């Protein structure tokens, strides 16, 4: 079972990167984030969190290794994807149910960011060199 999901929250731990080999093909790359999706409610003195939840967020992408350095603990993100229900048994053989988010996109929100460095990609640099000649 899965359903569409959009949520805003904070990354709670350092991102976890993993690769999964596939015969002779490029390996599948996974970036896993642990995100707290809060429920801020406006009160007279600011905001109060009323009933948020933690969820693992999985981002499968060929650029996952480079993105590992981009996403950081405490960063505010907007996650777009789908929730997936997983059933498993604990040590006492009790059935447990958890939900994870399989993200299509994870956007960085500008809260608590002190600096952004922009670099041109190698593709853009080649295009600029062609236009200059």
N, CA, C and O atoms as a Tinker XYZ file with bonds, in Angstrom:
   532  protein
     1  N      0.832000   -1.160000    0.000000    73     2
     2  CA     0.000000    0.000000    0.000000    64     1     3
     3  C      0.887000    1.236000    0.000000    63     2     4     5
     4  O      1.856000    1.300000    0.757000    81     3
     5  N      0.573000    2.215000   -0.833000    73     3     6
     6  CA     1.304000    3.477000   -0.833000    64     5     7
     7  C      0.333000    4.600000   -1.166000    63     6     8     9
     8  O     -0.727000    4.381000   -1.753000    81     7
     9  N      0.722000    5.806000   -0.776000    73     7    10
    10  CA    -0.101000    6.968000   -1.043000    64     9    11
    11  C      0.803000    8.170000   -1.255000    63    10    12    13
    12  O      1.920000    8.212000   -0.739000    81    11
    13  N      0.318000    9.156000   -2.018000    73    11    14
    14  CA     1.089000   10.351000   -2.312000    64    13    15
    15  C      1.361000   11.124000   -1.033000    63    14    16    17
    16  O      0.497000   11.201000   -0.159000    81    15
    17  N      2.572000   11.705000   -0.913000    73    15    18
    18  CA     2.972000   12.398000    0.303000    64    17    19
    19  C      3.769000   13.655000   -0.033000    63    18    20    21
    20  O      4.658000   13.635000   -0.884000    81    19
    21  N      3.437000   14.746000    0.650000    73    19    22
    22  CA     4.242000   15.965000    0.627000    64    21    23
    23  C      4.351000   16.426000    2.064000    63    22    24    25
    24  O      3.331000   16.597000    2.732000    81    23
    25  N      5.558000   16.632000    2.557000    73    23    26
    26  CA     5.742000   17.060000    3.936000    64    25    27
    27  C      6.989000   17.890000    4.110000    63    26    28    29
    28  O      7.955000   17.761000    3.358000    81    27
    29  N      6.952000   18.756000    5.126000    73    27    30
    30  CA     8.068000   19.621000    5.452000    64    29    31
    31  C      8.589000   19.227000    6.825000    63    30    32    33
    32  O      7.813000   19.029000    7.759000    81    31
    33  N      9.908000   19.113000    6.942000    73    31    34
    34  CA    10.469000   18.729000    8.225000    64    33    35
    35  C     11.962000   18.974000    8.294000    63    34    36    37
    36  O     12.554000   19.572000    7.395000    81    35
    37  N     12.562000   18.499000    9.382000    73    35    38
    38  CA    13.998000   18.670000    9.616000    64    37    39
    39  C     14.703000   17.325000    9.572000    63    38    40    41
    40  O     14.193000   16.324000   10.074000    81    39
    41  N     15.887000   17.317000    8.961000    73    39    42
    42  CA    16.714000   16.119000    8.945000    64    41    43
    43  C     17.269000   15.916000   10.354000    63    42    44    45
    44  O     17.865000   16.831000   10.924000    81    43
    45  N     17.077000   14.722000   10.918000    73    43    46
    46  CA    17.436000   14.479000   12.311000    64    45    47
    47  C     18.791000   13.859000   12.536000    63    46    48    49
    48  O     19.341000   13.970000   13.631000    81    47
    49  N     19.349000   13.206000   11.528000    73    47    50
    50  CA    20.659000   12.564000   11.658000    64    49    51
    51  C     21.444000   12.782000   10.369000    63    50    52    53
    52  O     20.888000   13.233000    9.368000    81    51
    53  N     22.708000   12.469000   10.395000    73    51    54
    54  CA    23.526000   12.578000    9.187000    64    53    55
    55  C     22.973000   11.632000    8.115000    63    54    56    57
    56  O     22.555000   10.521000    8.443000    81    55
    57  N     22.960000   12.040000    6.852000    73    55    58
    58  CA    22.475000   11.172000    5.786000    64    57    59
    59  C     23.282000    9.883000    5.682000    63    58    60    61
    60  O     24.476000    9.854000    5.980000    81    59
    61  N     22.616000    8.828000    5.257000    73    59    62
    62  CA    23.258000    7.521000    5.089000    64    61    63
    63  C     23.241000    7.166000    3.608000    63    62    64    65
    64  O     22.177000    7.111000    2.992000    81    63
    65  N     24.415000    6.926000    3.037000    73    63    66
    66  CA    24.538000    6.588000    1.614000    64    65    67
    67  C     24.894000    5.115000    1.462000    63    66    68    69
    68  O     25.733000    4.589000    2.195000    81    67
    69  N     24.245000    4.450000    0.498000    73    67    70
    70  CA    24.557000    3.047000    0.210000    64    69    71
    71  C     24.487000    2.802000   -1.288000    63    70    72    73
    72  O     23.744000    3.464000   -2.012000    81    71
    73  N     25.287000    1.825000   -1.738000    73    71    74
    74  CA    25.263000    1.379000   -3.133000    64    73    75
    75  C     24.879000   -0.087000   -3.170000    63    74    76    77
    76  O     25.257000   -0.867000   -2.296000    81    75
    77  N     24.126000   -0.449000   -4.193000    73    75    78
    78  CA    23.713000   -1.832000   -4.392000    64    77    79
    79  C     24.140000   -2.266000   -5.789000    63    78    80    81
    80  O     23.599000   -1.773000   -6.779000    81    79
    81  N     25.110000   -3.190000   -5.884000    73    79    82
    82  CA    25.605000   -3.624000   -7.197000    64    81    83
    83  C     24.529000   -4.336000   -8.007000    63    82    84    85
    84  O     23.640000   -4.990000   -7.461000    81    83
    85  N     24.636000   -4.188000   -9.346000    73    83    86
    86  CA    23.710000   -4.848000  -10.271000    64    85    87
    87  C     24.516000   -5.441000  -11.426000    63    86    88    89
    88  O     24.796000   -4.742000  -12.400000    81    87
    89  N     24.885000   -6.686000  -11.335000    73    87    90
    90  CA    25.630000   -7.388000  -12.395000    64    89    91
    91  C     26.648000   -6.459000  -13.048000    63    90    92    93
    92  O     27.559000   -5.973000  -12.377000    81    91
    93  N     26.506000   -6.207000  -14.346000    73    91    94
    94  CA    27.458000   -5.354000  -15.064000    64    93    95
    95  C     26.979000   -3.910000  -15.189000    63    94    96    97
    96  O     27.682000   -3.075000  -15.757000    81    95
    97  N     25.818000   -3.614000  -14.677000    73    95    98
    98  CA    25.257000   -2.266000  -14.788000    64    97    99
    99  C     25.757000   -1.375000  -13.649000    63    98   100   101
   100  O     26.353000   -1.846000  -12.681000    81    99
   101  N     25.497000   -0.080000  -13.796000    73    99   102
   102  CA    25.800000    0.862000  -12.721000    64   101   103
   103  C     25.069000    0.437000  -11.455000    63   102   104   105
   104  O     23.937000   -0.038000  -11.536000    81   103
   105  N     25.680000    0.596000  -10.303000    73   103   106
   106  CA    24.984000    0.219000   -9.070000    64   105   107
   107  C     23.815000    1.166000   -8.786000    63   106   108   109
   108  O     23.818000    2.318000   -9.220000    81   107
   109  N     22.827000    0.672000   -8.061000    73   107   110
   110  CA    21.730000    1.531000   -7.601000    64   109   111
   111  C     22.251000    2.296000   -6.394000    63   110   112   113
   112  O     22.954000    1.733000   -5.555000    81   111
   113  N     21.910000    3.572000   -6.304000    73   111   114
   114  CA    22.415000    4.420000   -5.234000    64   113   115
   115  C     21.258000    4.933000   -4.385000    63   114   116   117
   116  O     20.247000    5.407000   -4.904000    81   115
   117  N     21.427000    4.828000   -3.071000    73   115   118
   118  CA    20.384000    5.209000   -2.128000    64   117   119
   119  C     20.924000    6.213000   -1.128000    63   118   120   121
   120  O     21.998000    6.023000   -0.558000    81   119
   121  N     20.169000    7.287000   -0.919000    73   119   122
   122  CA    20.460000    8.223000    0.146000    64   121   123
   123  C     19.283000    8.166000    1.106000    63   122   124   125
   124  O     18.146000    8.448000    0.727000    81   123
   125  N     19.561000    7.802000    2.346000    73   123   126
   126  CA    18.504000    7.669000    3.353000    64   125   127
   127  C     18.631000    8.811000    4.354000    63   126   128   129
   128  O     19.695000    9.045000    4.927000    81   127
   129  N     17.515000    9.518000    4.551000    73   127   130
   130  CA    17.435000   10.614000    5.509000    64   129   131
   131  C     16.420000   10.249000    6.580000    63   130   132   133
   132  O     15.403000    9.621000    6.284000    81   131
   133  N     16.687000   10.636000    7.815000    73   131   134
   134  CA    15.741000   10.446000    8.896000    64   133   135
   135  C     15.143000   11.824000    9.187000    63   134   136   137
   136  O     15.840000   12.703000    9.695000    81   135
   137  N     13.855000   12.021000    8.868000    73   135   138
   138  CA    13.243000   13.351000    8.911000    64   137   139
   139  C     12.113000   13.391000    9.941000    63   138   140   141
   140  O     11.299000   12.472000   10.033000    81   139
   141  N     12.087000   14.490000   10.717000    73   139   142
   142  CA    10.977000   14.743000   11.632000    64   141   143
   143  C     10.021000   15.708000   10.949000    63   142   144   145
   144  O     10.345000   16.877000   10.739000    81   143
   145  N      8.831000   15.203000   10.602000    73   143   146
   146  CA     7.798000   16.019000    9.972000    64   145   147
   147  C      6.939000   16.597000   11.087000    63   146   148   149
   148  O      6.169000   15.885000   11.732000    81   147
   149  N      7.085000   17.906000   11.303000    73   147   150
   150  CA     6.385000   18.531000   12.412000    64   149   151
   151  C      5.026000   19.070000   11.984000    63   150   152   153
   152  O      4.683000   19.079000   10.802000    81   151
   153  N      4.265000   19.518000   12.971000    73   151   154
   154  CA     2.942000   20.085000   12.748000    64   153   155
   155  C      2.876000   21.411000   13.506000    63   154   156   157
   156  O      2.249000   21.485000   14.563000    81   155
   157  N      3.526000   22.472000   12.972000    73   155   158
   158  CA     3.550000   23.733000   13.698000    64   157   159
   159  C      2.186000   24.436000   13.635000    63   158   160   161
   160  O      1.590000   24.580000   12.567000    81   159
   161  N      1.712000   24.866000   14.808000    73   159   162
   162  CA     0.441000   25.576000   14.907000    64   161   163
   163  C      0.731000   26.960000   15.488000    63   162   164   165
   164  O      1.434000   27.086000   16.491000    81   163
   165  N      0.186000   27.990000   14.853000    73   163   166
   166  CA     0.406000   29.363000   15.299000    64   165   167
   167  C     -0.307000   29.610000   16.629000    63   166   168   169
   168  O     -1.509000   29.375000   16.758000    81   167
   169  N      0.454000   30.088000   17.609000    73   167   170
   170  CA    -0.113000   30.511000   18.891000    64   169   171
   171  C      0.325000   31.960000   19.105000    63   170   172   173
   172  O      1.102000   32.487000   18.309000    81   171
   173  N     -0.155000   32.608000   20.157000    73   171   174
   174  CA     0.140000   34.036000   20.308000    64   173   175
   175  C      1.616000   34.337000   20.528000    63   174   176   177
   176  O      2.050000   35.448000   20.223000    81   175
   177  N      2.406000   33.402000   21.042000    73   175   178
   178  CA     3.835000   33.624000   21.268000    64   177   179
   179  C      4.713000   33.020000   20.179000    63   178   180   181
   180  O      5.922000   32.906000   20.381000    81   179
   181  N      4.169000   32.636000   19.057000    73   179   182
   182  CA     4.955000   32.033000   17.978000    64   181   183
   183  C      4.284000   30.770000   17.465000    63   182   184   185
   184  O      3.106000   30.786000   17.105000    81   183
   185  N      5.039000   29.673000   17.432000    73   183   186
   186  CA     4.518000   28.399000   16.949000    64   185   187
   187  C      4.696000   27.317000   18.011000    63   186   188   189
   188  O      5.588000   27.394000   18.855000    81   187
   189  N      3.835000   26.316000   17.951000    73   187   190
   190  CA     3.929000   25.155000   18.831000    64   189   191
   191  C      3.775000   23.901000   17.971000    63   190   192   193
   192  O      2.902000   23.833000   17.107000    81   191
   193  N      4.636000   22.910000   18.220000    73   191   194
   194  CA     4.550000   21.653000   17.465000    64   193   195
   195  C      3.471000   20.775000   18.088000    63   194   196   197
   196  O      3.524000   20.467000   19.279000    81   195
   197  N      2.504000   20.379000   17.290000    73   195   198
   198  CA     1.411000   19.543000   17.784000    64   197   199
   199  C      1.318000   18.254000   16.970000    63   198   200   201
   200  O      0.573000   18.165000   15.994000    81   199
   201  N      2.074000   17.287000   17.386000    73   199   202
   202  CA     1.893000   15.965000   16.807000    64   201   203
   203  C      2.652000   15.651000   15.542000    63   202   204   205
   204  O      2.053000   15.197000   14.567000    81   203
   205  N      3.945000   15.877000   15.526000    73   203   206
   206  CA     4.750000   15.488000   14.380000    64   205   207
   207  C      5.132000   14.014000   14.452000    63   206   208   209
   208  O      4.722000   13.303000   15.370000    81   207
   209  N      5.916000   13.560000   13.480000    73   207   210
   210  CA     6.348000   12.160000   13.453000    64   209   211
   211  C      7.673000   12.035000   12.722000    63   210   212   213
   212  O      7.998000   12.844000   11.853000    81   211
   213  N      8.433000   11.009000   13.087000    73   211   214
   214  CA     9.684000   10.667000   12.414000    64   213   215
   215  C      9.390000    9.678000   11.289000    63   214   216   217
   216  O      8.540000    8.799000   11.435000    81   215
   217  N     10.084000    9.823000   10.185000    73   215   218
   218  CA     9.952000    8.853000    9.096000    64   217   219
   219  C     11.271000    8.753000    8.338000    63   218   220   221
   220  O     11.929000    9.765000    8.094000    81   219
   221  N     11.658000    7.535000    7.965000    73   219   222
   222  CA    12.816000    7.405000    7.078000    64   221   223
   223  C     12.418000    7.832000    5.671000    63   222   224   225
   224  O     11.333000    7.501000    5.193000    81   223
   225  N     13.301000    8.565000    5.022000    73   223   226
   226  CA    13.066000    9.036000    3.650000    64   225   227
   227  C     14.145000    8.423000    2.778000    63   226   228   229
   228  O     15.335000    8.594000    3.041000    81   227
   229  N     13.729000    7.707000    1.736000    73   227   230
   230  CA    14.680000    7.068000    0.815000    64   229   231
   231  C     14.648000    7.792000   -0.524000    63   230   232   233
   232  O     13.591000    7.973000   -1.128000    81   231
   233  N     15.830000    8.200000   -0.972000    73   231   234
   234  CA    15.981000    8.885000   -2.249000    64   233   235
   235  C     16.911000    8.049000   -3.118000    63   234   236   237
   236  O     18.122000    8.019000   -2.900000    81   235
   237  N     16.326000    7.366000   -4.113000    73   235   238
   238  CA    17.101000    6.536000   -5.026000    64   237   239
   239  C     17.448000    7.392000   -6.232000    63   238   240   241
   240  O     16.562000    7.846000   -6.956000    81   239
   241  N     18.748000    7.614000   -6.448000    73   239   242
   242  CA    19.147000    8.461000   -7.579000    64   241   243
   243  C     20.620000    8.247000   -7.879000    63   242   244   245
   244  O     21.403000    7.932000   -6.983000    81   243
   245  N     20.997000    8.418000   -9.135000    73   243   246
   246  CA    22.398000    8.234000   -9.525000    64   245   247
   247  C     23.309000    9.281000   -8.889000    63   246   248   249
   248  O     24.510000    9.043000   -8.764000    81   247
   249  N     22.767000   10.442000   -8.479000    73   247   250
   250  CA    23.557000   11.500000   -7.854000    64   249   251
   251  C     23.584000   11.399000   -6.326000    63   250   252   253
   252  O     24.094000   12.304000   -5.666000    81   251
   253  N     23.053000   10.328000   -5.757000    73   251   254
   254  CA    22.913000   10.203000   -4.297000    64   253   255
   255  C     24.240000   10.369000   -3.568000    63   254   256   257
   256  O     24.266000   10.942000   -2.479000    81   255
   257  N     25.335000    9.887000   -4.132000    73   255   258
   258  CA    26.624000    9.997000   -3.451000    64   257   259
   259  C     27.042000   11.464000   -3.292000    63   258   260   261
   260  O     27.523000   11.853000   -2.228000    81   259
   261  N     26.864000   12.277000   -4.333000    73   259   262
   262  CA    27.213000   13.690000   -4.246000    64   261   263
   263  C     26.268000   14.432000   -3.296000    63   262   264   265
   264  O     26.694000   15.338000   -2.580000    81   263
   265  N     25.005000   14.053000   -3.288000    73   263   266
   266  CA    24.008000   14.723000   -2.441000    64   265   267
   267  C     24.228000   14.429000   -0.964000    63   266   268   269
   268  O     23.744000   15.170000   -0.109000    81   267
   269  N     24.955000   13.356000   -0.653000    73   267   270
   270  CA    25.221000   13.005000    0.736000    64   269   271
   271  C     25.876000   14.180000    1.468000    63   270   272   273
   272  O     25.563000   14.430000    2.633000    81   271
   273  N     26.768000   14.891000    0.809000    73   271   274
   274  CA    27.447000   16.034000    1.427000    64   273   275
   275  C     26.547000   17.272000    1.461000    63   274   276   277
   276  O     26.765000   18.172000    2.273000    81   275
   277  N     25.561000   17.322000    0.606000    73   275   278
   278  CA    24.676000   18.484000    0.522000    64   277   279
   279  C     23.678000   18.525000    1.670000    63   278   280   281
   280  O     23.507000   19.564000    2.307000    81   279
   281  N     23.018000   17.404000    1.938000    73   279   282
   282  CA    22.014000   17.348000    3.001000    64   281   283
   283  C     22.712000   17.167000    4.345000    63   282   284   285
   284  O     23.612000   16.338000    4.481000    81   283
   285  N     22.283000   17.959000    5.349000    73   283   286
   286  CA    22.930000   17.917000    6.648000    64   285   287
   287  C     21.908000   17.844000    7.770000    63   286   288   289
   288  O     20.759000   18.259000    7.618000    81   287
   289  N     22.352000   17.309000    8.899000    73   287   290
   290  CA    21.509000   17.229000   10.097000    64   289   291
   291  C     21.011000   18.626000   10.457000    63   290   292   293
   292  O     21.780000   19.587000   10.449000    81   291
   293  N     19.715000   18.734000   10.775000    73   291   294
   294  CA    19.116000   20.005000   11.151000    64   293   295
   295  C     18.542000   20.789000    9.998000    63   294   296   297
   296  O     17.778000   21.729000   10.217000    81   295
   297  N     18.887000   20.429000    8.767000    73   295   298
   298  CA    18.428000   21.151000    7.592000    64   297   299
   299  C     16.921000   20.973000    7.400000    63   298   300   301
   300  O     16.389000   19.880000    7.600000    81   299
   301  N     16.239000   22.045000    7.012000    73   299   302
   302  CA    14.801000   22.020000    6.737000    64   301   303
   303  C     14.605000   21.595000    5.284000    63   302   304   305
   304  O     15.211000   22.171000    4.380000    81   303
   305  N     13.751000   20.578000    5.056000    73   303   306
   306  CA    13.534000   20.054000    3.710000    64   305   307
   307  C     12.044000   19.899000    3.413000    63   306   308   309
   308  O     11.220000   19.777000    4.320000    81   307
   309  N     11.727000   19.908000    2.137000    73   307   310
   310  CA    10.385000   19.626000    1.650000    64   309   311
   311  C     10.473000   18.329000    0.850000    63   310   312   313
   312  O     11.208000   18.249000   -0.134000    81   311
   313  N      9.725000   17.322000    1.274000    73   311   314
   314  CA     9.802000   15.989000    0.672000    64   313   315
   315  C      8.537000   15.721000   -0.134000    63   314   316   317
   316  O      7.422000   15.914000    0.352000    81   315
   317  N      8.729000   15.272000   -1.371000    73   315   318
   318  CA     7.627000   14.922000   -2.271000    64   317   319
   319  C      7.853000   13.474000   -2.692000    63   318   320   321
   320  O      8.910000   13.136000   -3.224000    81   319
   321  N      6.865000   12.625000   -2.457000    73   319   322
   322  CA     7.025000   11.217000   -2.818000    64   321   323
   323  C      5.792000   10.412000   -2.482000    63   322   324   325
   324  O      4.664000   10.873000   -2.653000    81   323
   325  N      6.021000    9.195000   -1.999000    73   323   326
   326  CA     4.907000    8.334000   -1.627000    64   325   327
   327  C      5.266000    7.588000   -0.348000    63   326   328   329
   328  O      6.425000    7.239000   -0.121000    81   327
   329  N      4.264000    7.351000    0.478000    73   327   330
   330  CA     4.493000    6.565000    1.681000    64   329   331
   331  C      4.334000    5.095000    1.336000    63   330   332   333
   332  O      3.500000    4.722000    0.512000    81   331
   333  N      5.137000    4.277000    1.971000    73   331   334
   334  CA     5.094000    2.835000    1.755000    64   333   335
   335  C      4.990000    2.162000    3.116000    63   334   336   337
   336  O      5.779000    2.436000    4.020000    81   335
   337  N      4.021000    1.291000    3.247000    73   335   338
   338  CA     3.795000    0.556000    4.494000    64   337   339
   339  C      4.643000   -0.706000    4.473000    63   338   340   341
   340  O      4.648000   -1.450000    3.492000    81   339
   341  N      5.366000   -0.942000    5.576000    73   339   342
   342  CA     6.195000   -2.142000    5.697000    64   341   343
   343  C      5.801000   -2.910000    6.948000    63   342   344   345
   344  O      5.647000   -2.324000    8.020000    81   343
   345  N      5.638000   -4.216000    6.811000    73   343   346
   346  CA     5.345000   -5.083000    7.951000    64   345   347
   347  C      6.578000   -5.922000    8.257000    63   346   348   349
   348  O      7.264000   -6.379000    7.343000    81   347
   349  N      6.864000   -6.126000    9.551000    73   347   350
   350  CA     8.010000   -6.913000    9.972000    64   349   351
   351  C      7.749000   -7.457000   11.368000    63   350   352   353
   352  O      6.844000   -7.005000   12.070000    81   351
   353  N      8.556000   -8.435000   11.757000    73   351   354
   354  CA     8.422000   -9.035000   13.083000    64   353   355
   355  C      9.594000   -8.606000   13.957000    63   354   356   357
   356  O     10.740000   -8.578000   13.508000    81   355
   357  N      9.291000   -8.267000   15.224000    73   355   358
   358  CA    10.346000   -7.910000   16.157000    64   357   359
   359  C     10.947000   -9.182000   16.765000    63   358   360   361
   360  O     10.599000  -10.289000   16.354000    81   359
   361  N     11.837000   -9.027000   17.732000    73   359   362
   362  CA    12.528000  -10.175000   18.343000    64   361   363
   363  C     11.567000  -11.145000   19.020000    63   362   364   365
   364  O     11.820000  -12.349000   19.068000    81   363
   365  N     10.461000  -10.614000   19.544000    73   363   366
   366  CA     9.472000  -11.470000   20.219000    64   365   367
   367  C      8.426000  -12.002000   19.240000    63   366   368   369
   368  O      7.400000  -12.541000   19.653000    81   367
   369  N      8.690000  -11.849000   17.949000    73   367   370
   370  CA     7.822000  -12.311000   16.865000    64   369   371
   371  C      6.459000  -11.619000   16.841000    63   370   372   373
   372  O      5.467000  -12.199000   16.398000    81   371
   373  N      6.420000  -10.365000   17.325000    73   371   374
   374  CA     5.214000   -9.551000   17.221000    64   373   375
   375  C      5.224000   -8.834000   15.874000    63   374   376   377
   376  O      6.260000   -8.331000   15.439000    81   375
   377  N      4.081000   -8.791000   15.224000    73   375   378
   378  CA     3.969000   -8.097000   13.946000    64   377   379
   379  C      4.017000   -6.590000   14.181000    63   378   380   381
   380  O      3.266000   -6.064000   15.002000    81   379
   381  N      4.896000   -5.900000   13.465000    73   379   382
   382  CA     5.039000   -4.451000   13.560000    64   381   383
   383  C      4.783000   -3.838000   12.188000    63   382   384   385
   384  O      5.021000   -4.464000   11.155000    81   383
   385  N      4.302000   -2.623000   12.201000    73   383   386
   386  CA     4.053000   -1.900000   10.965000    64   385   387
   387  C      4.746000   -0.543000   11.052000    63   386   388   389
   388  O      4.600000    0.174000   12.042000    81   387
   389  N      5.493000   -0.201000   10.023000    73   387   390
   390  CA     6.125000    1.119000    9.933000    64   389   391
   391  C      5.861000    1.694000    8.552000    63   390   392   393
   392  O      5.483000    0.977000    7.626000    81   391
   393  N      6.064000    2.996000    8.429000    73   391   394
   394  CA     5.915000    3.672000    7.147000    64   393   395
   395  C      7.216000    4.377000    6.812000    63   394   396   397
   396  O      7.882000    4.923000    7.691000    81   395
   397  N      7.573000    4.363000    5.545000    73   395   398
   398  CA     8.719000    5.119000    5.064000    64   397   399
   399  C      8.240000    5.963000    3.888000    63   398   400   401
   400  O      7.159000    5.736000    3.346000    81   399
   401  N      9.050000    6.928000    3.505000    73   399   402
   402  CA     8.727000    7.779000    2.367000    64   401   403
   403  C      9.742000    7.497000    1.272000    63   402   404   405
   404  O     10.944000    7.651000    1.487000    81   403
   405  N      9.269000    7.083000    0.098000    73   403   406
   406  CA    10.122000    6.953000   -1.079000    64   405   407
   407  C     10.002000    8.262000   -1.839000    63   406   408   409
   408  O      8.994000    8.523000   -2.495000    81   407
   409  N     11.045000    9.084000   -1.744000    73   407   410
   410  CA    11.001000   10.445000   -2.265000    64   409   411
   411  C     11.256000   10.501000   -3.765000    63   410   412   413
   412  O     12.108000    9.788000   -4.295000    81   411
   413  N     10.503000   11.359000   -4.434000    73   411   414
   414  CA    10.820000   11.723000   -5.816000    64   413   415
   415  C     11.733000   12.935000   -5.831000    63   414   416   417
   416  O     12.634000   13.057000   -6.661000    81   415
   417  N     11.467000   13.842000   -4.870000    73   415   418
   418  CA    12.262000   15.064000   -4.736000    64   417   419
   419  C     12.415000   15.400000   -3.257000    63   418   420   421
   420  O     11.512000   15.174000   -2.452000    81   419
   421  N     13.584000   15.946000   -2.922000    73   419   422
   422  CA    13.820000   16.483000   -1.586000    64   421   423
   423  C     14.405000   17.873000   -1.793000    63   422   424   425
   424  O     15.558000   18.020000   -2.199000    81   423
   425  N     13.602000   18.885000   -1.510000    73   423   426
   426  CA    14.035000   20.270000   -1.685000    64   425   427
   427  C     14.564000   20.854000   -0.391000    63   426   428   429
   428  O     14.024000   20.595000    0.684000    81   427
   429  N     15.616000   21.640000   -0.497000    73   427   430
   430  CA    16.197000   22.299000    0.670000    64   429   431
   431  C     15.483000   23.633000    0.856000    63   430   432   433
   432  O     15.406000   24.438000   -0.072000    81   431
   433  N     14.961000   23.862000    2.058000    73   431   434
   434  CA    14.298000   25.117000    2.379000    64   433   435
   435  C     15.306000   26.070000    3.015000    63   434   436   437
   436  O     16.229000   25.613000    3.689000    81   435
   437  N     15.158000   27.359000    2.824000    73   435   438
   438  CA    16.215000   28.308000    3.210000    64   437   439
   439  C     16.327000   28.635000    4.692000    63   438   440   441
   440  O     17.020000   29.591000    5.040000    81   439
   441  N     15.689000   27.898000    5.568000    73   439   442
   442  CA    15.805000   28.149000    6.999000    64   441   443
   443  C     17.158000   27.686000    7.509000    63   442   444   445
   444  O     17.626000   26.610000    7.136000    81   443
   445  N     17.789000   28.484000    8.355000    73   443   446
   446  CA    19.060000   28.168000    9.006000    64   445   447
   447  C     20.240000   28.017000    8.043000    63   446   448   449
   448  O     21.287000   27.509000    8.442000    81   447
   449  N     20.099000   28.441000    6.804000    73   447   450
   450  CA    21.216000   28.375000    5.857000    64   449   451
   451  C     21.960000   29.696000    5.931000    63   450   452   453
   452  O     21.354000   30.759000    5.794000    81   451
   453  N     23.267000   29.641000    6.145000    73   451   454
   454  CA    24.047000   30.866000    6.291000    64   453   455
   455  C     24.807000   31.235000    5.022000    63   454   456   457
   456  O     25.202000   32.389000    4.852000    81   455
   457  N     25.019000   30.255000    4.117000    73   455   458
   458  CA    25.799000   30.541000    2.925000    64   457   459
   459  C     25.494000   29.522000    1.836000    63   458   460   461
   460  O     25.286000   28.341000    2.115000    81   459
   461  N     25.470000   29.993000    0.590000    73   459   462
   462  CA    25.287000   29.116000   -0.566000    64   461   463
   463  C     26.362000   29.470000   -1.580000    63   462   464   465
   464  O     26.500000   30.632000   -1.960000    81   463
   465  N     27.124000   28.480000   -2.018000    73   463   466
   466  CA    28.139000   28.673000   -3.054000    64   465   467
   467  C     27.618000   28.098000   -4.361000    63   466   468   469
   468  O     27.206000   26.940000   -4.418000    81   467
   469  N     27.638000   28.904000   -5.400000    73   467   470
   470  CA    27.159000   28.453000   -6.707000    64   469   471
   471  C     28.364000   28.177000   -7.603000    63   470   472   473
   472  O     29.306000   28.968000   -7.659000    81   471
   473  N     28.320000   27.051000   -8.295000    73   471   474
   474  CA    29.363000   26.692000   -9.239000    64   473   475
   475  C     28.705000   26.320000  -10.546000    63   474   476   477
   476  O     27.626000   25.727000  -10.555000    81   475
   477  N     29.345000   26.663000  -11.654000    73   475   478
   478  CA    28.806000   26.245000  -12.934000    64   477   479
   479  C     29.147000   24.789000  -13.155000    63   478   480   481
   480  O     30.231000   24.335000  -12.787000    81   479
   481  N     28.239000   24.069000  -13.746000    73   479   482
   482  CA    28.514000   22.666000  -14.049000    64   481   483
   483  C     29.464000   22.595000  -15.233000    63   482   484   485
   484  O     29.628000   23.573000  -15.962000    81   483
   485  N     30.081000   21.457000  -15.422000    73   483   486
   486  CA    31.008000   21.299000  -16.544000    64   485   487
   487  C     30.281000   21.470000  -17.877000    63   486   488   489
   488  O     30.861000   21.966000  -18.844000    81   487
   489  N     29.008000   21.058000  -17.928000    73   487   490
   490  CA    28.216000   21.213000  -19.150000    64   489   491
   491  C     28.010000   22.690000  -19.467000    63   490   492   493
   492  O     28.140000   23.096000  -20.622000    81   491
   493  N     27.695000   23.489000  -18.469000    73   491   494
   494  CA    27.494000   24.933000  -18.673000    64   493   495
   495  C     28.799000   25.595000  -19.078000    63   494   496   497
   496  O     28.797000   26.496000  -19.917000    81   495
   497  N     29.928000   25.160000  -18.492000    73   495   498
   498  CA    31.233000   25.737000  -18.828000    64   497   499
   499  C     31.580000   25.450000  -20.284000    63   498   500   501
   500  O     32.136000   26.315000  -20.962000    81   499
   501  N     31.270000   24.276000  -20.771000    73   499   502
   502  CA    31.523000   23.921000  -22.179000    64   501   503
   503  C     30.671000   24.795000  -23.086000    63   502   504   505
   504  O     31.164000   25.296000  -24.097000    81   503
   505  N     29.398000   24.988000  -22.743000    73   503   506
   506  CA    28.520000   25.833000  -23.553000    64   505   507
   507  C     29.028000   27.280000  -23.598000    63   506   508   509
   508  O     28.986000   27.915000  -24.652000    81   507
   509  N     29.508000   27.803000  -22.464000    73   507   510
   510  CA    30.037000   29.154000  -22.417000    64   509   511
   511  C     31.286000   29.270000  -23.288000    63   510   512   513
   512  O     31.468000   30.276000  -23.974000    81   511
   513  N     32.144000   28.259000  -23.270000    73   511   514
   514  CA    33.361000   28.279000  -24.084000    64   513   515
   515  C     33.009000   28.253000  -25.565000    63   514   516   517
   516  O     33.668000   28.916000  -26.365000    81   515
   517  N     31.973000   27.492000  -25.944000    73   515   518
   518  CA    31.554000   27.423000  -27.338000    64   517   519
   519  C     31.004000   28.772000  -27.793000    63   518   520   521
   520  O     31.319000   29.241000  -28.886000    81   519
   521  N     30.167000   29.402000  -26.934000    73   519   522
   522  CA    29.573000   30.698000  -27.298000    64   521   523
   523  C     30.645000   31.775000  -27.385000    63   522   524   525
   524  O     30.516000   32.689000  -28.199000    81   523
   525  N     31.690000   31.701000  -26.581000    73   523   526
   526  CA    32.745000   32.728000  -26.586000    64   525   527
   527  C     33.626000   32.638000  -27.832000    63   526   528   529
   528  O     34.245000   33.625000  -28.229000    81   527
   529  N     33.681000   31.466000  -28.443000    73   527   530
   530  CA    34.569000   31.322000  -29.617000    64   529   531
   531  C     33.906000   31.643000  -30.912000    63   530   532
   532  O     34.538000   31.562000  -31.965000    81   531
